[in-house]
Amino acid sequence: MAASPDMSDAKFLTVAEVAAVMRVSKMTVYRLVHNGDLPAVRVGRSFRVLEDDVNRYLRESFFDAG
């Protein structure tokens, strides 16, 4: 069996918290999760997203507009 990564320091955010950090609607976050653009874990009927994944998504989404 493969060793799992240490998740003791991981910070999980709710969809509402992710939306607030990204300054978008909750529907946009759900769309990113369902499209596979933003990894998430399903907990019951809700989703949790690692804060590191949100930061990575934002870093990789920057583009030079000018």
Long-range contacts (C-beta under 8 A, 24 or more apart in sequence): 10-50, 10-51, 10-52, 11-50, 11-51, 11-52, 12-41, 12-48, 12-49, 12-50, 12-51, 13-48, 13-49, 13-50, 13-51, 13-54, 14-46, 14-47, 14-48, 15-46, 15-47, 15-49, 18-49, 18-54, 21-54, 22-54, 22-58, 32-57
